[in-house]
């Protein structure tokens, strides 16, 4: 009897072990199944997932251009990585639906329910990052060539013509006024300004986004040495390109200190909407030229500039969700962007030709192309094209005048667009 009881007990224990093993295996398989079904890999193969795959590939391309080709790497690389993060399925780092209505943004909800990139993007939407970038630019900019040759202001203003021509063209193609304004600002070749304007005007999470505008703007800024020379050569004669300009006068410290204060007063009074950008630009320049704020200047143009550049780039890249980029409108933005930039270059050169005639051959029209605000790349292109005709010709400092004027001009154009829209 005792032997039989022990045998029954052993069989019962064996049955329990088998049942527990089956339950454990079932739970394990269920867990693995849940992990697979909720993974990003599965989401990539679901309906619409192919768009994410394309955007991830585009992010890799931009990373390559930033690293291997050095195309605006300081901003293009963070933007590309932000694009990668936002298009990885189910990460929950950015939620476009939280930004759908710019007039009624619930920042408390964004802080509570948003992801990391949503929180960083608040700095763009609240118009904090772009003006701080302008602060750093002001600390690094010498307005001396512009002060020495005030006529350069006219060339910088003329080069903004691409913005307003493209605004009309985009509106005729069916874009809303806000979208047309955001596309047109690409013609200024100023990334922070393009981000500033588009972040104020654009709202539709499934339409043209801030990231789309920023990508186009920085792409064309990087392509300045490729896009501009053919336009410059087509619109000028060899005789005009051979003009050697007189050396600029020396600018006093007093003039350099008065300049940022005067510009801030005039522009803030005439175009109040441009005050945040121009004000920060001129504050940075005043800190530089005063020569009594070395610590602040170094911080603004180094540590602060670098931190804001990282945050700005990755948060702007986050807005390039696949559903808002892979569409016909994105292709139109790219085409209109290059048209805006090309018209801006052409307007600057053509106005340079007018100044050449008005001054009886003292102004080389090539410096007009530097009126776009890609500093100092556009000025270097003017120098390079001029030296291809006359190797001893030195146009760089003359071109820097229109170039820094273009920075101010693009900010003013942004203010005008924001005022009318």
Secondary structure as UniProt FT lines:
FT   HELIX           2..37
FT   HELIX           40..44
FT   TURN            47..48
FT   HELIX           49..67
FT   HELIX           73..86
FT   TURN            89..90
FT   HELIX           96..99
FT   HELIX           102..104
FT   HELIX           107..113
FT   HELIX           116..125
FT   TURN            126..127
FT   HELIX           129..140
FT   HELIX           144..148
FT   TURN            149..151
FT   HELIX           152..158
FT   TURN            159..160
FT   HELIX           161..172
FT   TURN            173..174
FT   HELIX           177..184
FT   HELIX           185..188
FT   HELIX           191..201
FT   TURN            205..206
FT   HELIX           210..222
FT   HELIX           224..235
FT   HELIX           238..241
FT   HELIX           253..270
FT   HELIX           272..274
FT   HELIX           275..290
FT   HELIX           294..298
FT   HELIX           299..304
FT   HELIX           305..318
FT   HELIX           322..325
FT   HELIX           328..358
FT   TURN            359..360
FT   HELIX           365..371
FT   TURN            375..376
FT   HELIX           377..389
FT   TURN            391..392
FT   HELIX           396..420
//
